Amino acid sequence: MQNIKNNQCVIYLLLWCIYNLKGTLYPAGSIINQLLMFAILWISIRETFYFYKKKHSFFYPYFFKGIKIFIFIFLLYGTLLFFTDGVSVVSKYGVVTPSYYYIEGAMISVLPIYVIYLYTIQGKLTINSIRWWVIIFMIIAISQYDFAQQEALKRIAKFGSKTGDEITNNAGYIILSLIPCMLVFKKKIISYIGIAICEGFIFMSMKRGAILISVISLLLIIRYDLKNTKYSFSKIRIFVIILIGLYVLYQYVGHLMDTSDYFNMRLQATLDGDPSERDEIYSGYWDLFLNKSNIFQQFFGRGALATIKETGVYAHNDWIEILICQGIFGVSLFAYFWYTFVCSIRNMSTFSMSRHCLVLILCTIGLKTFFSMSILGMPIYSTTMLGFALANGFEQSKEENLC
């Protein structure tokens, strides 16, 4: 990797890596945690301003228009939150949430896209260096998964659980965000080994949404590799790798079905159409929107963090969350945000691998918006690949033999 003294990208990603080790390397919520977040936000804001200052000197993907509107709407509603509720929001159950979380969550999710795009355009992040970063990302993501697992087991030990020591680990979505990262490797065997490791952790997490999206992503990768491999021998080799990988995955799922009652319970619940109480949450918010909101609230929403104030829980759906907080106005802008993303994918014509990566990110992030909170809290692994692919970073490997 590049010399840390001469490359701001190395510093930026290192800050992110250390930040994501909170709870493992240092206590979460500590002063170290806060200082790291401040440094990351400072660099992100600084580079975003530089991006707009110099945007006429390089290609400007249409998606950034959607991101700019996204930032504006969350800054607007987040600022209004300070004037209406002060420095903190108190839910109906007395849980206190700092008001700045709303703006911070939006900024930390989308501003890294500008930063990584800029560093890729400037040559500070290359296809060779990002391969090393992906390896580091995987190690850190696994540590995040393990930390979440240990915290859940501590809660079980304290309060008990009907399912024994088997849990649903939300960090499965963090591992899911690594799947598009595996496209950076030159050898397909390495990519598929990485994907297999991700799939293993995702299945262990018991997060049904993450499992479904990971399977769809895997099918998209297989389809792309078989379709775009020119030589018969290479295509056969990829086909063999795929068969071996699918067989290992099949055996692993079979092992889970034989040894885990909780996995079988989650599988049966999925087959029975059990949405894990989300239907009650959704119906409650629909009733709030349709029958208990005036015209102004329906069009402009009830304000930032309204779901927390009204019921004490998030909507577990980005579209419903935004509908309650920002109304039809906010949902329309959110739809435009995704429209600009799709337009940028369609316009990515110089190298198909960049388009393929963006499609996978659209799958891993976009599908999640319908049954979980996706946008406010996108992992740096997703935003790194998003900025890199928008800058067409895969073009650097055009002459490489990707098989």
SVG drawing of the C-alpha trace seen along z (x, -y; Angstrom):
<svg xmlns="http://www.w3.org/2000/svg" viewBox="-58 -26 64 59">
<polyline fill="none" stroke="black" stroke-width="0.4" points="0.0,0.0 1.0,-3.6 3.1,-5.5 0.9,-6.7 2.7,-10.1 1.9,-10.9 -1.6,-9.5 -4.6,-10.9 -6.7,-7.9 -4.6,-5.6 -5.1,-7.9 -8.9,-8.1 -9.4,-4.4 -7.2,-3.6 -9.3,-6.0 -12.4,-4.1 -10.8,-0.7 -9.8,-1.8 -13.3,-3.3 -14.9,0.0 -12.8,1.8 -14.7,0.1 -15.7,2.6 -12.8,4.8 -9.8,2.5 -11.2,-0.1 -14.5,-0.7 -17.4,-1.8 -18.6,-5.3 -15.3,-6.3 -13.5,-9.5 -11.3,-7.6 -14.5,-6.6 -15.8,-10.2 -12.4,-11.7 -12.2,-9.2 -15.7,-10.0 -14.9,-13.8 -11.8,-13.2 -13.7,-11.1 -16.4,-13.7 -13.9,-16.5 -12.1,-14.9 -15.3,-13.9 -16.7,-17.4 -13.5,-18.9 -13.1,-16.6 -16.8,-17.0 -16.3,-20.8 -13.1,-20.2 -15.1,-17.9 -17.7,-20.6 -15.0,-23.1 -13.2,-21.0 -16.2,-19.0 -15.9,-20.7 -12.4,-19.3 -13.5,-15.6 -16.5,-13.4 -19.5,-14.1 -21.7,-11.0 -25.5,-11.8 -25.8,-9.9 -24.1,-12.8 -27.2,-15.0 -29.3,-12.5 -26.7,-12.4 -26.7,-16.3 -30.5,-16.3 -30.3,-13.5 -27.8,-15.6 -29.9,-18.7 -33.1,-17.1 -31.5,-15.4 -29.6,-18.6 -32.9,-20.5 -34.9,-18.1 -32.0,-17.5 -31.6,-21.3 -35.3,-21.7 -35.0,-18.9 -32.6,-21.0 -35.0,-23.9 -38.1,-21.8 -36.6,-19.2 -33.3,-20.6 -30.1,-18.5 -31.9,-15.2 -35.1,-13.4 -37.1,-11.4 -39.2,-8.5 -42.5,-7.6 -40.7,-5.0 -38.2,-7.5 -35.2,-6.5 -33.0,-9.5 -31.5,-9.8 -29.1,-12.7 -30.5,-15.0 -27.3,-15.1 -27.5,-11.4 -29.9,-12.2 -27.5,-14.5 -24.4,-12.4 -26.0,-9.2 -26.8,-10.8 -23.4,-12.5 -21.4,-9.4 -23.3,-7.3 -23.0,-9.2 -20.1,-11.7 -17.5,-8.9 -18.7,-8.3 -17.4,-11.7 -14.1,-11.1 -13.4,-7.7 -14.5,-8.9 -12.1,-11.9 -9.2,-9.8 -9.8,-7.2 -9.8,-10.0 -6.6,-11.4 -4.9,-8.0 -4.7,-7.7 -6.8,-4.6 -6.0,-2.1 -7.1,1.4 -3.9,2.8 -4.2,1.0 -7.9,1.6 -7.2,5.4 -5.2,5.0 -7.9,2.9 -10.5,5.5 -8.5,8.1 -8.3,5.6 -12.0,4.9 -12.8,8.6 -10.7,9.0 -12.4,6.0 -15.9,7.0 -15.4,10.4 -14.2,8.8 -17.4,6.6 -19.5,9.8 -17.7,11.5 -18.2,8.4 -21.9,8.3 -22.2,12.0 -20.5,11.7 -22.7,8.8 -25.8,10.8 -24.6,13.8 -24.0,11.5 -27.6,10.3 -28.8,13.9 -26.8,14.7 -28.3,11.8 -32.0,12.0 -32.3,15.5 -33.6,16.6 -36.2,19.0 -33.7,20.2 -30.8,21.0 -27.5,19.6 -28.6,19.2 -29.2,15.6 -29.9,13.4 -26.8,11.4 -27.5,8.0 -23.8,7.9 -24.7,10.3 -25.6,7.2 -22.0,5.8 -20.6,9.1 -23.1,8.8 -21.6,5.4 -18.3,7.2 -19.6,9.2 -19.2,6.5 -15.7,5.9 -14.7,9.4 -14.8,8.2 -11.5,6.5 -9.4,9.6 -7.5,10.6 -8.1,14.3 -11.6,15.6 -10.7,18.4 -9.8,15.7 -13.1,13.9 -15.1,17.0 -13.3,18.0 -14.0,14.5 -17.7,14.8 -17.9,18.3 -16.5,16.9 -19.1,14.1 -21.9,16.5 -20.9,18.7 -21.0,15.8 -24.3,14.5 -26.0,17.9 -24.7,18.1 -26.1,14.7 -29.7,16.0 -30.7,12.7 -33.2,13.8 -33.0,10.6 -29.2,10.8 -29.3,14.4 -31.8,13.7 -29.8,10.7 -26.6,12.7 -28.0,15.5 -29.4,13.0 -25.9,11.4 -24.2,14.7 -26.5,15.5 -25.7,12.1 -22.0,12.8 -22.3,16.3 -24.3,14.9 -21.9,12.1 -18.8,14.4 -20.2,17.0 -21.6,14.5 -18.4,12.3 -15.7,15.0 -14.5,15.2 -12.4,18.3 -13.9,21.8 -11.2,23.1 -11.6,20.1 -15.4,20.6 -15.0,24.3 -12.7,23.4 -15.1,20.8 -18.0,23.3 -16.0,25.9 -15.2,23.3 -18.9,22.4 -19.9,26.0 -17.4,26.7 -18.5,23.5 -22.2,24.3 -21.6,27.9 -19.7,26.6 -22.5,24.1 -25.1,26.9 -23.2,29.0 -22.9,26.1 -26.6,25.3 -27.3,29.0 -25.1,29.0 -27.0,26.0 -30.3,27.8 -29.0,30.9 -27.5,29.1 -29.4,25.9 -33.0,25.9 -33.0,22.1 -31.9,22.1 -34.8,24.5 -37.2,22.3 -36.1,19.3 -36.3,21.2 -39.8,22.5 -40.9,19.0 -39.7,17.7 -41.6,20.4 -44.7,19.6 -44.4,15.9 -43.7,14.8 -42.3,11.3 -40.9,11.2 -43.6,8.7 -42.7,6.3 -46.3,6.5 -47.5,5.1 -44.9,2.3 -45.8,1.4 -49.5,1.5 -49.1,-0.7 -47.2,-3.3 -49.6,-3.2 -52.4,-3.8 -50.4,-6.7 -49.8,-8.2 -53.3,-7.6 -55.6,-8.2 -53.7,-10.2 -51.9,-12.7 -53.1,-16.0 -52.5,-17.0 -49.3,-18.9 -47.9,-15.9 -48.7,-13.6 -46.9,-15.8 -44.0,-17.0 -43.8,-14.4 -43.7,-14.7 -40.1,-15.7 -36.7,-13.9 -36.8,-10.9 -40.6,-11.0 -40.8,-7.2 -38.8,-7.2 -40.9,-9.9 -44.2,-8.3 -43.6,-4.6 -40.1,-4.2 -38.9,-2.0 -37.7,-2.7 -39.9,-1.6 -37.4,1.2 -38.1,0.0 -36.4,-3.1 -39.4,-4.1 -41.8,-4.0 -39.3,-5.6 -38.9,-8.5 -42.6,-8.7 -43.3,-9.2 -40.4,-11.6 -40.4,-13.5 -43.7,-12.7 -44.6,-12.3 -42.1,-15.1 -39.2,-13.1 -40.2,-9.8 -40.3,-11.5 -36.8,-12.8 -35.7,-9.4 -37.1,-7.8 -35.2,-10.4 -32.0,-9.4 -32.4,-5.8 -33.3,-7.0 -30.0,-8.9 -28.2,-5.7 -29.8,-3.6 -29.0,-6.3 -25.4,-6.2 -25.3,-2.5 -26.8,-2.7 -24.3,-5.4 -21.3,-3.3 -20.2,-2.1 -16.4,-2.4 -15.8,0.9 -18.5,3.4 -16.9,4.5 -17.6,1.1 -21.3,1.4 -21.4,4.9 -20.1,3.7 -22.7,0.9 -25.5,3.4 -24.3,5.6 -24.3,2.6 -27.7,1.6 -28.8,5.1 -27.2,5.2 -28.3,1.7 -31.4,1.1 -33.2,4.4 -32.5,3.9 -34.4,0.6 -37.7,2.6 -37.3,4.6 -34.6,2.9 -32.8,-0.3 -30.2,-0.6 -29.2,-4.1 -28.5,-5.7 -25.5,-3.5 -24.1,-2.2 -20.8,-0.4 -17.6,-2.0 -17.1,1.2 -20.1,0.4 -19.3,-3.3 -15.7,-2.5 -16.7,-0.2 -19.5,-2.7 -17.1,-5.6 -14.4,-3.4 -16.8,-2.0 -18.4,-5.4 -14.9,-6.7 -14.5,-3.6 -11.6,-2.3 -11.9,1.1 -10.7,-0.5 -7.2,-0.2 -7.4,3.6 -8.6,3.6 -5.5,5.2 -5.4,7.8 -6.5,11.4 -9.4,11.4 -9.9,15.2"/>
</svg>
